[in-house]
Each structure stands twice: as C-alpha cells, then as structure tokens.
Amino acid sequence: MPRFQAPAAAPAPGPVAEPEPAPGRQRRGRTGSKMPLLVAVGVGIAVLGVGAGAMLSGGGDDDKKDDNEPLAATAPAGDEESKKPSPTADPAKKQAVALDKLLADSNNSRESVIGAVRDVGRCDNLGRAATDLRAAAKQRNGLVGRLSGLTVDKLPSNQRLTTELNKAWKASASADNHYAAWADQVARKKGCRKGHARQTNHSAAGNRASGEATRAKQQAAALWNAIATQHGLTKRIPTQL
C-alpha cells in the first residue's frame, strides 16, 4: 500500500508557479501511484496461491496414491486350512476294521452246531441235526474264502494270524461234516442205545478236528486281541471265532 504522507504546508500568499517536471519524467498523480502497487500485490497473491495449490495438490496425490496402493492379498484362514492336505487314513486301521467284520460273522453258526451235536448224542432230531451241521461246515469254508480276499499285510503278525484262522475254520468245517456223517450213522438201525448215540469213526474224527480247531482259535484270538487293542476294536475269546 502507498505510504501515508502528511499534507504539505499551505503556500505563502501569492501566486507561485508550479515547477515543471524534469525532462523524461511525468508527474505522478494519486491514480498513477496506486496501480503499479496493486498489480504487484495481486501478482504476489497469485504466486502464493499457485504455490499453496501446488503443495495441496501434491499432498492430495500422495494420499490418493496411498489409497490406491494395491493391498497384499491375504487368503482367509478357512481357505488356507482347506488347502492343507488332509491326513491319509491309517492303512493298518482300515485292514483291521475289515478283518473285524469278518470275525464278527465267524460265530454265527456256533449255537446251531452245539445244538446239533447235542441232538445227535441224544438220538434226537437226527435229520435236522445233520442238515444244520453241513450248513455250518459250508459257512466255515466261506470264511476261509473271504479271508483270502482280504489284505492284511499292514497288521502285525499277519501271516501267523491268517494261518491260525484258516486252520481253525477248516478244522471246524471238518468237524461239522464228521458230526453230520455221525448223525447219518446214528439214524440207521442200532445206531442208538438207550437214548444215547453209539460212538463211531465219524464221531471220533469229529472230536479230533474239533480239538484242532480249538487250539488254532486260541492262537488266533491272542493275535487278534493285540490288534483290536491297538485300534480300539472288539476283542474276542477263542469260542467266538
């Protein structure tokens, strides 16, 4: 802004001639003195405005850049868990479960065999007893066939176990067939005496085979129960095989 100047003292009375301006210079009036200064002030404000705008604009760009910065991709925890490989099933447990199901069926004919042999000894229901005994022998041989179709190579002492099971079931089947043949002998003339069946070669062979089956079942039960304990399956006594 122009400086404030005190008013000049009043001239002495009488006409005084105003001095002429020096050559090349013009008299500066009030209007002429204000305009250059206002222009300079305006230019300064404009420069300051441009500078401030540039600073603000630059700051905004940085913020925008930060906002648009791509975030690191983080997969949800669930997705990461789903990508983890699932634990594989224990092959030994799988084989043990399959064998357990087979052993559960091995006891199906026990009651019918016990009842049939008792009837033969009492000379009672001989025809029915012979039929039940032969059906039991077929069932035991079926167990042997099913066992051969199982894979048990991951089980401890698997060869001994399968050997004892095969021996037990084959011996049981042999005993059943001998007892069925004994029933046929008893049904003939003079097969019974005072309500008791006569002992024959088939009854003796049946007894021998039954003893072999019992010994094999004892060995098989001990081997199986060790596996059952390890995998939380059903333990069995020899007579349940």
Number of C-alpha atoms within 10 A of each C-alpha: 8 9 5 6 6 6 6 6 6 6 8 7 6 6 7 8 6 6 6 9 10 8 6 5 8 10 9 10 8 9 8 11 12 13 11 11 13 13 11 11 13 12 12 12 12 12 12 12 12 12 12 12 12 12 12 12 12 12 12 12 12 12 12 11 11 11 10 9 9 8 8 6 6 8 8 8 8 8 10 10 10 9 8 8 7 8 6 6 8 9 14 16 19 16 16 23 17 14 17 19 11 17 19 13 14 19 14 15 16 14 10 15 24 12 13 26 23 14 20 28 20 18 21 20 14 22 15 14 25 25 14 20 27 21 18 23 24 15 19 26 18 15 20 19 12 12 18 11 9 14 16 22 12 14 17 14 14 16 12 13 21 19 13 21 25 23 20 28 26 22 24 25 26 24 29 28 23 26 28 30 20 27 31 17 22 24 18 9 7 10 18 19 11 8 11 15 22 18 14 16 12 19 23 15 17 24 17 15 20 22 16 18 26 19 14 22 26 19 17 24 21 16 18 27 17 14 22 18 11 10 14 12 16 15 15 19 13 16 13 15 23
